Amino acid sequence: MKTSKSEIISRQNKIINYLRKNNCIKITELADMFGVSDTTIRRDIHLLANYGEAIRCKNNICMLDIKRSHPRFDDEKGASACTEEKDKIAQYAATLLEDGDTVFFNSSSTALRVIPYIKNKAVTIITNNGRSLFTDRDSSTELVLIGGEVIGNTKMGNSKMYTTGTLAVEAIEKISATKCILGVSGISAKGGLTSMAVQDPAVNQAMIRHCSGPVIVVADHRKVGIQHSFFFGNLSDVSCLITDAECDPCELEKIRQTGVEVIIADTQPALPEI
């Protein structure tokens, strides 16, 4: 029998409540607790993290990041906090941008983290990410926020806010970008680029179509080898994937074999801090 939406939400709320009391638990224990598979629990954790909960999995342990728990949307530290892996991914992605670039950024929180690392370059960012308005950026970086229907979820503390719909797509179609930086819910050799949100594909596809240069995917290891419900691109659309060293090496090799350049940000030479 298919699990109802209310049951899924109830399970996810119970996971969060447990972690707030106990800080960490094995994924297998959560799966046993709720009578579901490990994959279902990983999907729940991924969804909760996208909603803004300070929650992550590492070495099959699910944990709550106490320092980031319940960040406020208008709290600069909470809104910009990220894991070490995502910081390195964002920092490396910024090095690929050049003077004069016009760059599409989608609604991804990982893509958003690239913005503060763009320094002393005349770059124009075109994005549908509403949180970009509250992100530090260099004086040489120009920011253009695309209009459209506003999607936001403040239910779990830290908000993800972005624009979508026909107006957003039509705005993108009038622009030709030189590069595109996309975050994903999943990237895999089998499933290509996928999202958990039905609103995402139309905007992401428009960004890919109207980019004349490299399409750069930024994704931490939790998203590599994962396939979600809403497809928006083939790996043939992607120039490079920037990720971290905890990825499944077999999946990375399969992605490489499709022609995508894979960059492990953790292993790149140290870059100066901002």
Backbone bond lengths (Angstrom), bond angles and torsions (degrees), N, CA, C in turn:
res aa  C-N    CA-C-N  psi(-1)  N-CA   C-N-CA  omega(-1)  CA-C   N-CA-C  phi
1 M - - - 1.461 - - 1.530 109.59 -
2 K 1.323 115.86 136.83 1.460 120.61 -179.04 1.525 110.09 -70.94
3 T 1.320 116.49 134.63 1.460 121.81 179.75 1.524 109.90 -72.48
4 S 1.329 116.91 133.60 1.466 120.62 -179.02 1.522 110.38 -75.32
5 K 1.332 114.97 159.30 1.462 120.72 -179.97 1.528 110.97 -60.95
6 S 1.334 116.48 -38.68 1.470 120.00 -178.95 1.527 111.25 -65.25
7 E 1.338 116.89 -35.64 1.467 120.39 177.95 1.526 110.81 -67.77
8 I 1.353 116.45 -39.46 1.464 120.77 178.88 1.523 110.12 -63.35
9 I 1.346 116.35 -46.60 1.464 120.77 179.71 1.525 110.59 -62.11
10 S 1.330 115.98 -41.12 1.472 120.15 179.13 1.524 110.91 -61.97
11 R 1.339 116.15 -43.69 1.476 119.92 179.48 1.525 110.68 -62.95
12 Q 1.331 117.19 -44.13 1.460 121.22 -178.87 1.532 110.89 -63.88
13 N 1.322 116.94 -39.49 1.467 120.29 177.40 1.527 111.31 -64.55
14 K 1.320 115.96 -37.72 1.466 119.90 178.34 1.531 110.88 -67.55
15 I 1.329 117.02 -36.76 1.468 120.65 176.97 1.524 109.86 -61.06
16 I 1.335 116.03 -47.52 1.464 120.58 -179.70 1.528 110.45 -62.39
17 N 1.320 117.74 -45.46 1.470 121.10 -179.35 1.521 111.14 -61.86
18 Y 1.328 116.48 -38.79 1.471 120.01 178.29 1.517 110.59 -64.05
19 L 1.338 116.54 -45.57 1.458 120.42 -177.45 1.526 111.76 -67.39
20 R 1.310 117.46 -32.97 1.463 120.14 178.25 1.530 111.21 -65.29
21 K 1.327 115.72 -27.70 1.457 120.21 179.43 1.531 112.54 -89.79
22 N 1.352 116.03 -33.04 1.467 120.18 -170.76 1.528 115.32 -118.44
23 N 1.330 116.38 -9.58 1.479 123.50 175.92 1.523 115.81 74.24
24 C 1.333 118.67 -40.24 1.466 118.41 -179.56 1.524 110.72 -154.27
25 I 1.343 113.65 159.42 1.468 120.89 178.39 1.517 108.07 -163.44
26 K 1.324 117.28 151.76 1.453 120.90 176.28 1.527 110.17 -70.81
27 I 1.324 116.11 145.15 1.459 120.78 178.87 1.524 110.47 -60.98
28 T 1.318 116.17 -39.75 1.469 119.82 -179.86 1.532 111.25 -62.45
29 E 1.327 116.79 -35.32 1.469 120.39 178.95 1.525 110.89 -68.81
30 L 1.343 116.05 -39.42 1.465 118.86 176.01 1.526 110.88 -64.25
31 A 1.327 115.81 -41.12 1.460 120.09 179.66 1.532 110.59 -61.17
32 D 1.340 116.95 -43.67 1.458 121.13 177.89 1.525 111.11 -65.23
33 M 1.320 115.76 -38.85 1.461 121.60 -177.95 1.532 111.73 -60.03
34 F 1.355 114.97 -39.26 1.462 119.61 -175.54 1.531 113.41 -104.95
35 G 1.330 116.29 -0.95 1.456 119.02 178.19 1.511 113.87 67.56
36 V 1.334 116.05 37.13 1.468 121.36 179.18 1.522 108.88 -128.84
37 S 1.341 116.60 176.74 1.459 120.74 -179.32 1.526 112.04 -81.94
38 D 1.324 115.25 162.06 1.472 120.68 174.72 1.525 110.54 -58.23
39 T 1.345 116.27 -38.72 1.466 120.99 -179.66 1.528 111.27 -61.55
40 T 1.335 116.28 -39.93 1.474 120.52 178.36 1.520 110.52 -63.26
41 I 1.326 116.89 -42.31 1.466 120.33 179.13 1.525 110.45 -64.32
42 R 1.335 117.38 -42.68 1.472 120.26 178.02 1.528 110.51 -61.14
43 R 1.316 116.88 -39.26 1.464 120.93 178.08 1.530 110.49 -64.61
44 D 1.333 116.76 -41.63 1.465 120.61 177.04 1.524 111.12 -59.86
45 I 1.333 116.46 -45.77 1.458 121.16 -178.86 1.523 110.37 -62.64
46 H 1.335 115.22 -41.53 1.466 120.36 179.92 1.529 110.44 -62.34
47 L 1.321 117.01 -44.03 1.466 121.53 177.88 1.518 111.27 -62.06
48 L 1.316 116.58 -45.72 1.464 121.08 -179.05 1.527 110.62 -62.22
49 A 1.330 117.31 -40.09 1.467 121.12 178.20 1.522 110.33 -64.18
50 N 1.341 117.14 -38.93 1.464 120.59 178.85 1.521 111.95 -67.12
51 Y 1.343 116.21 -30.06 1.451 119.99 176.79 1.528 112.43 -76.04
52 G 1.341 116.16 -8.55 1.454 119.22 175.77 1.509 115.14 110.72
53 E 1.346 117.66 -0.68 1.463 118.59 177.21 1.528 109.64 -68.51
54 A 1.317 115.07 140.78 1.470 120.44 179.29 1.524 108.23 -82.23
55 I 1.325 115.13 77.06 1.451 121.09 -172.39 1.524 108.59 -140.38
56 R 1.321 117.11 142.43 1.472 119.61 -179.37 1.524 110.20 -156.17
57 C 1.325 115.18 164.49 1.462 121.74 177.04 1.518 109.55 -119.54
58 K 1.304 116.04 138.24 1.455 121.11 176.37 1.518 108.46 -150.33
59 N 1.334 115.61 129.76 1.470 121.27 -179.45 1.528 111.91 52.97
60 N 1.352 115.00 42.78 1.469 122.63 178.28 1.520 113.94 65.40
61 I 1.328 116.14 16.37 1.461 121.45 174.57 1.519 108.41 -110.87
62 C 1.327 115.85 129.72 1.458 121.29 175.64 1.520 107.44 -96.54
63 M 1.333 116.72 130.72 1.462 119.49 -174.45 1.523 112.21 -140.95
64 L 1.308 114.92 155.48 1.456 122.56 175.27 1.519 108.28 -102.43
65 D 1.330 115.74 127.93 1.464 120.98 176.57 1.525 107.35 -83.07
66 I 1.324 116.17 101.07 1.459 121.21 -172.97 1.518 112.02 -59.36
67 K 1.325 117.20 -36.36 1.466 120.71 -178.15 1.517 112.04 -65.73
68 R 1.349 115.78 -25.36 1.456 119.29 -176.60 1.509 112.56 -105.83
69 S 1.334 117.87 -1.49 1.449 120.03 -174.89 1.520 111.94 -61.50
70 H 1.322 115.94 131.51 1.460 123.97 -179.81 1.516 114.23 56.52
71 P 1.327 119.72 50.84 1.451 119.45 176.65 1.517 110.48 -69.33
72 R 1.319 117.62 148.43 1.448 122.93 175.66 1.513 108.96 -89.04
73 F 1.353 114.88 146.49 1.458 118.99 -179.34 1.519 110.92 -62.68
74 D 1.337 117.22 -33.85 1.462 119.34 -177.63 1.528 111.79 -93.60
75 D 1.317 117.19 7.71 1.455 121.75 175.86 1.519 107.73 -90.73
76 E 1.333 118.00 112.46 1.462 121.83 -173.59 1.515 111.70 -56.73
77 K 1.341 116.75 -42.76 1.463 119.18 -177.45 1.517 110.85 -67.37
78 G 1.357 116.44 -42.96 1.455 119.35 -179.37 1.505 111.92 -66.02
79 A 1.327 117.63 -42.06 1.465 121.13 -175.99 1.513 112.25 -69.05
80 S 1.332 117.40 -30.06 1.463 119.34 -174.73 1.522 113.02 -102.85
81 A 1.348 117.14 -3.82 1.461 119.80 -178.37 1.522 110.61 -63.96
82 C 1.314 117.45 144.29 1.466 120.91 179.17 1.515 108.79 -158.69
83 T 1.301 114.81 166.23 1.456 119.61 179.10 1.522 110.32 -72.21
84 E 1.312 115.27 164.53 1.466 120.66 179.06 1.531 110.82 -61.56
85 E 1.332 115.96 -38.78 1.466 119.37 -179.66 1.528 111.17 -61.70
86 K 1.324 116.74 -45.61 1.463 120.11 -178.08 1.525 111.35 -67.54
87 D 1.319 116.53 -35.03 1.463 119.38 176.23 1.527 110.89 -60.54
88 K 1.336 116.38 -44.57 1.461 119.95 -178.79 1.527 111.47 -67.09
89 I 1.331 116.06 -38.92 1.469 120.55 176.84 1.524 109.86 -60.83
90 A 1.327 116.38 -47.17 1.465 120.96 -178.52 1.523 111.40 -64.87
91 Q 1.316 115.97 -43.03 1.461 120.51 -178.07 1.529 111.00 -62.88
92 Y 1.344 116.07 -41.33 1.462 118.07 179.57 1.530 110.91 -68.92
93 A 1.317 117.11 -40.69 1.469 120.55 -179.82 1.526 110.88 -57.96
94 A 1.323 116.95 -38.06 1.467 120.86 -179.65 1.524 112.04 -62.58
95 T 1.330 117.17 -29.27 1.473 119.88 -179.33 1.525 112.17 -70.43
96 L 1.326 117.64 -16.86 1.463 121.58 -178.32 1.527 112.30 -84.06
97 L 1.329 116.72 -8.18 1.460 120.66 -179.22 1.528 110.00 -90.63
98 E 1.344 115.13 147.97 1.458 121.16 -175.00 1.522 110.92 -129.39
99 D 1.324 115.52 161.98 1.462 120.96 174.84 1.522 110.39 -51.39
100 G 1.319 115.04 133.38 1.462 120.18 176.74 1.511 114.84 88.37
101 D 1.330 117.76 -4.26 1.464 120.14 179.77 1.533 111.55 -68.53
102 T 1.321 115.22 140.92 1.461 122.70 165.91 1.521 105.69 -111.70
103 V 1.333 116.42 120.56 1.467 120.35 -167.59 1.524 110.97 -124.78
104 F 1.329 115.72 128.48 1.463 120.77 170.77 1.523 109.37 -79.42
105 F 1.326 116.90 132.44 1.467 123.30 170.51 1.526 106.42 -121.58
106 N 1.326 118.53 128.56 1.454 118.19 177.46 1.529 110.56 -86.18
107 S 1.324 117.18 -165.17 1.468 120.70 -171.69 1.525 113.84 -80.98
108 S 1.315 117.52 3.39 1.463 122.81 -177.36 1.528 113.30 -61.53
109 S 1.323 116.15 138.76 1.467 120.51 176.30 1.529 110.98 -70.73
110 T 1.334 116.99 -29.00 1.466 119.78 177.31 1.522 110.45 -69.51
111 A 1.333 116.58 -43.64 1.468 120.06 175.73 1.527 110.74 -60.71
112 L 1.317 116.51 -39.77 1.469 121.16 179.97 1.523 111.67 -57.55
113 R 1.323 116.62 -36.23 1.462 121.24 -177.32 1.515 113.26 -68.76
114 V 1.333 117.28 -13.09 1.460 120.44 178.19 1.524 111.23 -70.66
115 I 1.324 117.03 -33.11 1.474 122.06 -170.14 1.529 113.62 -54.31
116 P 1.327 120.58 -48.03 1.473 118.77 -178.05 1.533 114.14 -64.60
117 Y 1.330 117.06 -18.90 1.462 120.34 -178.40 1.529 113.33 -87.78
118 I 1.319 117.55 -3.51 1.474 120.75 178.07 1.528 107.51 -83.67
119 K 1.322 116.89 109.39 1.459 121.54 -174.01 1.528 111.82 -124.25
120 N 1.323 115.17 135.31 1.474 122.22 173.02 1.520 112.90 55.03
121 K 1.315 116.18 37.68 1.457 121.89 176.29 1.521 108.52 -133.02
122 A 1.320 116.28 134.38 1.466 120.86 178.14 1.525 108.42 -80.49
123 V 1.333 115.44 84.58 1.461 122.03 -176.56 1.530 109.08 -114.94
124 T 1.330 115.88 136.99 1.460 121.46 174.57 1.523 108.87 -106.25
125 I 1.331 116.02 121.93 1.457 121.78 179.53 1.522 108.90 -100.53
126 I 1.330 115.91 126.79 1.463 122.52 174.33 1.519 106.53 -111.22
127 T 1.329 117.50 117.03 1.461 119.18 -173.82 1.526 112.10 -143.19
128 N 1.324 114.82 156.89 1.467 121.19 172.12 1.526 111.00 -105.71
129 N 1.331 116.46 11.57 1.466 121.55 -177.88 1.521 110.03 -88.97
130 G 1.321 116.90 108.21 1.460 121.09 -178.66 1.514 113.67 -62.14
131 R 1.328 117.23 -26.58 1.460 120.20 -179.61 1.522 112.56 -72.12
132 S 1.329 116.35 -11.93 1.469 119.09 177.34 1.524 111.30 -62.09
133 L 1.335 116.77 -24.79 1.474 120.99 179.83 1.520 111.72 -66.55
134 F 1.335 116.25 -22.96 1.462 121.25 -176.52 1.529 112.21 -107.76
135 T 1.322 116.40 11.75 1.468 121.56 -177.75 1.523 110.13 -101.32
136 D 1.313 117.06 135.14 1.469 121.35 177.24 1.520 110.41 -59.24
137 R 1.314 116.51 136.78 1.464 119.87 175.35 1.512 109.94 -145.84
138 D 1.320 115.60 153.15 1.452 123.26 -179.59 1.530 109.96 -66.37
139 S 1.331 116.27 151.82 1.471 120.77 -178.55 1.528 111.89 -64.00
140 S 1.320 117.34 -21.46 1.467 120.65 179.94 1.529 112.49 -85.95
141 T 1.327 116.78 -6.16 1.467 121.49 -179.53 1.517 110.31 -93.63
142 E 1.321 116.28 122.85 1.464 121.69 177.46 1.524 109.16 -96.07
143 L 1.313 116.54 137.12 1.463 121.55 -177.13 1.521 110.26 -119.25
144 V 1.332 116.01 128.62 1.468 122.08 176.28 1.526 107.75 -122.46
145 L 1.326 116.53 119.13 1.466 121.40 179.32 1.526 109.14 -96.40
146 I 1.317 116.03 124.42 1.460 122.48 -179.48 1.530 109.72 -75.51
147 G 1.324 116.44 138.04 1.456 120.97 176.88 1.514 111.88 -80.66
148 G 1.322 116.25 173.79 1.452 121.29 178.98 1.509 111.37 145.60
149 E 1.313 115.88 -169.47 1.461 121.17 176.76 1.524 109.12 -69.66
150 V 1.321 117.20 131.45 1.466 120.81 -176.98 1.523 110.00 -89.85
151 I 1.328 114.78 126.41 1.462 122.37 175.68 1.520 107.14 -110.40
152 G 1.327 117.24 131.31 1.461 120.42 179.30 1.502 110.34 -152.41
153 N 1.316 116.58 147.96 1.458 121.81 177.43 1.518 108.34 -135.26
154 T 1.326 115.81 105.39 1.461 120.55 -179.84 1.528 111.33 -104.29
155 K 1.333 116.39 5.22 1.457 121.07 -173.03 1.517 113.13 -59.42
156 M 1.327 117.21 -34.52 1.461 120.17 -173.57 1.517 113.08 -109.51
157 G 1.338 117.33 25.32 1.459 118.81 173.22 1.501 112.52 107.58
158 N 1.338 116.65 -88.91 1.455 120.86 -177.43 1.521 109.37 -81.40
159 S 1.323 117.34 132.17 1.453 121.15 -169.77 1.518 113.04 -96.23
160 K 1.333 115.25 140.37 1.453 121.10 167.51 1.523 106.06 -104.83
161 M 1.320 117.51 120.72 1.452 121.75 -176.69 1.524 109.41 -129.17
162 Y 1.334 116.32 129.25 1.457 119.46 -179.65 1.522 109.70 -156.40
163 T 1.332 115.47 167.35 1.453 120.65 179.42 1.520 109.97 -107.27
164 T 1.323 115.09 151.99 1.459 120.50 -177.82 1.520 108.86 -154.46
165 G 1.308 116.66 -173.39 1.453 121.25 176.80 1.523 113.91 91.99
166 T 1.329 114.67 -174.85 1.466 121.92 -174.50 1.517 112.59 -59.84
167 L 1.336 117.43 -42.20 1.466 120.09 -178.82 1.529 111.34 -62.58
168 A 1.316 116.60 -41.30 1.465 120.56 179.42 1.535 110.70 -64.39
169 V 1.323 116.35 -45.21 1.468 120.36 -179.65 1.529 110.83 -63.54
170 E 1.337 117.04 -43.57 1.464 120.57 179.99 1.528 111.49 -62.41
171 A 1.334 116.76 -36.65 1.472 120.08 177.79 1.523 110.70 -64.81
172 I 1.321 116.99 -43.24 1.468 121.67 179.84 1.526 110.52 -63.04
173 E 1.313 116.31 -38.98 1.464 120.75 -176.81 1.523 113.23 -65.54
174 K 1.317 117.33 -14.72 1.467 121.42 178.46 1.527 112.56 -93.31
175 I 1.338 116.00 3.11 1.466 121.42 -175.69 1.524 109.70 -121.37
176 S 1.331 115.85 143.27 1.470 121.03 171.86 1.517 107.89 -116.11
177 A 1.344 116.48 110.43 1.460 121.61 -178.68 1.527 110.14 -91.17
178 T 1.317 115.90 152.03 1.465 120.57 176.99 1.522 112.03 -88.91
179 K 1.338 116.69 -22.66 1.471 121.29 176.65 1.524 108.18 -147.23
180 C 1.316 114.70 163.21 1.465 120.68 -179.87 1.521 108.31 -141.48
181 I 1.335 116.93 129.09 1.460 121.57 177.11 1.525 108.14 -115.59
182 L 1.317 115.40 116.10 1.455 121.56 -175.20 1.523 111.53 -120.11
183 G 1.314 115.86 132.30 1.450 121.09 165.54 1.520 108.03 -92.54
184 V 1.308 116.92 158.17 1.468 121.81 -176.78 1.529 109.33 -137.27
185 S 1.326 115.58 159.82 1.462 119.87 168.32 1.515 110.08 -84.20
186 G 1.340 114.93 -30.04 1.454 119.96 178.40 1.515 111.59 -154.30
187 I 1.330 115.88 144.70 1.461 121.85 172.46 1.525 107.01 -140.32
188 S 1.326 115.37 128.36 1.464 119.21 -179.11 1.517 109.72 -152.26
189 A 1.325 115.49 158.10 1.458 120.51 178.27 1.524 110.38 -64.96
190 K 1.312 116.70 -32.23 1.463 120.93 -178.00 1.531 112.15 -80.98
191 G 1.323 116.54 -43.71 1.468 120.07 -170.55 1.509 115.49 -103.77
192 G 1.337 118.53 -7.09 1.459 120.58 -177.84 1.514 112.29 71.31
193 L 1.331 116.62 -141.01 1.461 122.59 -179.54 1.524 109.29 -98.64
194 T 1.323 116.60 127.01 1.455 119.96 -177.45 1.520 111.44 -136.80
195 S 1.334 114.18 159.38 1.462 121.39 179.39 1.519 109.08 -130.10
196 M 1.320 116.17 156.47 1.459 121.25 174.09 1.519 111.55 -86.68
197 A 1.339 117.75 -14.40 1.462 121.79 -174.39 1.523 111.04 -106.54
198 V 1.300 117.02 128.94 1.461 121.74 -178.43 1.530 111.87 -65.44
199 Q 1.347 116.96 -21.78 1.467 120.19 -178.65 1.533 112.96 -77.78
200 D 1.330 117.94 -17.78 1.468 120.92 -170.83 1.526 116.37 -75.88
201 P 1.337 119.94 -42.70 1.464 119.62 -169.47 1.525 116.16 -55.65
202 A 1.330 118.81 -42.92 1.466 120.22 -175.73 1.525 111.46 -59.61
203 V 1.337 117.21 -44.75 1.467 121.32 179.65 1.520 110.72 -69.05
204 N 1.325 117.29 -45.38 1.466 120.63 -179.80 1.526 111.72 -61.64
205 Q 1.331 116.33 -42.08 1.467 120.17 178.96 1.523 111.38 -64.18
206 A 1.337 116.37 -39.29 1.470 120.05 178.56 1.522 110.49 -63.83
207 M 1.329 117.11 -39.72 1.468 120.66 178.09 1.521 111.00 -62.94
208 I 1.320 117.03 -42.16 1.467 120.87 179.22 1.526 110.28 -64.13
209 R 1.331 116.29 -45.43 1.468 120.54 -177.34 1.518 112.38 -62.76
210 H 1.319 116.71 -34.50 1.461 120.63 -173.12 1.530 112.57 -104.13
211 C 1.329 115.61 25.23 1.459 121.89 173.28 1.525 108.27 -109.17
212 S 1.326 115.83 122.85 1.466 120.37 -177.77 1.528 112.73 -87.98
213 G 1.334 116.76 -10.70 1.459 121.14 -177.09 1.516 112.37 -120.71
214 P 1.329 116.87 -152.23 1.466 120.94 -175.06 1.527 113.43 -64.02
215 V 1.328 115.22 139.03 1.464 122.65 169.78 1.522 106.52 -102.09
216 I 1.323 116.18 115.06 1.462 123.24 -173.28 1.530 109.01 -108.31
217 V 1.316 116.83 120.72 1.464 121.09 177.81 1.525 108.99 -98.99
218 V 1.330 116.58 129.11 1.469 122.38 177.08 1.533 107.59 -112.21
219 A 1.323 116.33 120.01 1.467 119.69 -174.93 1.517 110.52 -155.57
220 D 1.321 117.29 129.49 1.457 119.50 176.13 1.530 109.62 -77.28
221 H 1.322 116.05 173.49 1.469 121.64 -170.82 1.522 114.37 -60.37
222 R 1.340 117.36 -26.20 1.462 119.86 -178.47 1.520 112.38 -65.55
223 K 1.335 116.47 -20.76 1.466 120.22 -175.11 1.529 112.89 -100.66
224 V 1.323 116.19 -9.49 1.465 120.98 -178.17 1.527 109.61 -85.50
225 G 1.331 115.45 127.52 1.460 120.31 -176.35 1.517 112.98 88.46
226 I 1.325 116.52 4.41 1.459 122.64 -178.52 1.529 109.98 -103.60
227 Q 1.329 116.05 141.54 1.459 121.54 176.55 1.520 109.29 -126.31
228 H 1.340 116.46 125.55 1.463 121.17 178.88 1.525 110.60 -109.39
229 S 1.303 116.56 -176.13 1.465 122.15 -167.90 1.521 114.71 -72.25
230 F 1.344 117.16 -30.39 1.462 119.05 -168.09 1.535 111.09 -112.52
231 F 1.316 114.99 103.15 1.461 123.32 -178.14 1.529 110.60 -75.77
232 F 1.355 116.97 139.61 1.464 117.80 174.59 1.529 114.10 -139.45
233 G 1.339 118.62 0.74 1.461 117.80 177.66 1.512 113.27 -172.71
234 N 1.330 115.35 149.45 1.457 121.65 173.52 1.526 110.10 -86.84
235 L 1.308 117.05 159.77 1.459 119.87 175.76 1.523 111.15 -65.32
236 S 1.317 117.16 -21.89 1.467 120.17 176.01 1.528 111.79 -66.76
237 D 1.337 116.67 -16.10 1.465 121.18 176.00 1.523 112.02 -81.26
238 V 1.334 116.95 -13.87 1.467 122.53 -169.79 1.525 111.22 -100.62
239 S 1.337 115.65 133.04 1.468 120.57 175.80 1.518 111.11 -85.86
240 C 1.341 116.18 -46.49 1.464 118.94 179.79 1.515 111.13 -150.74
241 L 1.304 114.94 153.69 1.466 124.49 174.54 1.512 107.70 -115.06
242 I 1.332 116.85 124.94 1.466 121.72 174.15 1.520 107.52 -106.52
243 T 1.326 116.28 121.43 1.448 120.86 -176.09 1.523 109.69 -143.08
244 D 1.337 117.53 -163.49 1.463 120.77 -178.18 1.527 110.76 -121.50
245 A 1.306 115.54 173.40 1.468 121.63 -169.67 1.527 114.56 -74.74
246 E 1.329 118.31 -7.61 1.462 120.37 -178.04 1.521 112.75 -86.86
247 C 1.336 117.50 4.54 1.466 121.03 179.20 1.529 111.73 -67.06
248 D 1.318 114.53 155.11 1.459 121.01 172.69 1.533 108.33 -66.44
249 P 1.332 118.39 115.30 1.478 120.47 -176.97 1.517 113.43 -61.64
250 C 1.328 117.61 -31.47 1.472 120.63 179.06 1.524 110.34 -65.99
251 E 1.324 116.62 -41.70 1.469 119.97 178.67 1.519 110.85 -67.50
252 L 1.323 117.11 -39.98 1.464 119.97 177.87 1.523 111.28 -61.24
253 E 1.336 116.50 -39.54 1.463 119.75 179.59 1.532 110.40 -65.18
254 K 1.321 116.88 -39.62 1.470 120.44 177.36 1.532 110.50 -62.53
255 I 1.328 116.61 -39.41 1.464 120.84 178.69 1.521 110.28 -67.14
256 R 1.325 116.45 -41.73 1.475 120.54 176.76 1.536 111.22 -58.55
257 Q 1.305 115.88 -39.64 1.462 120.41 -177.14 1.527 112.69 -65.62
258 T 1.321 117.88 -16.28 1.465 120.80 176.67 1.531 111.40 -84.80
259 G 1.347 116.51 -4.80 1.461 120.65 179.73 1.501 115.05 103.34
260 V 1.333 117.22 1.99 1.463 121.37 178.96 1.527 109.73 -82.77
261 E 1.330 116.89 131.13 1.464 120.45 173.30 1.525 108.45 -75.67
262 V 1.314 117.83 127.40 1.463 122.43 179.71 1.520 109.08 -106.32
263 I 1.316 116.66 123.41 1.467 122.75 -179.96 1.526 108.51 -115.52
264 I 1.330 116.42 122.43 1.464 121.72 177.12 1.530 107.31 -93.73
265 A 1.305 116.84 104.87 1.466 121.12 -172.33 1.524 111.84 -61.95
266 D 1.345 117.33 -34.03 1.466 120.99 -178.03 1.527 112.50 -60.42
267 T 1.339 115.99 -29.40 1.468 119.58 -173.10 1.526 112.79 -96.16
268 Q 1.334 116.48 1.30 1.461 119.53 179.37 1.524 110.05 -79.79
269 P 1.350 118.94 155.27 1.468 121.15 177.94 1.521 111.28 -55.32
270 A 1.321 116.22 144.53 1.465 121.12 -178.85 1.519 110.44 -60.00
271 L 1.336 114.98 137.47 1.454 121.89 178.35 1.518 109.29 -107.12
272 P 1.324 119.29 153.36 1.455 120.74 179.79 1.517 111.84 -63.16
273 E 1.312 116.41 141.00 1.461 120.97 178.13 1.513 110.10 -73.35
274 I 1.381 113.97 151.93 1.456 118.65 177.01 1.513 109.32 -91.86
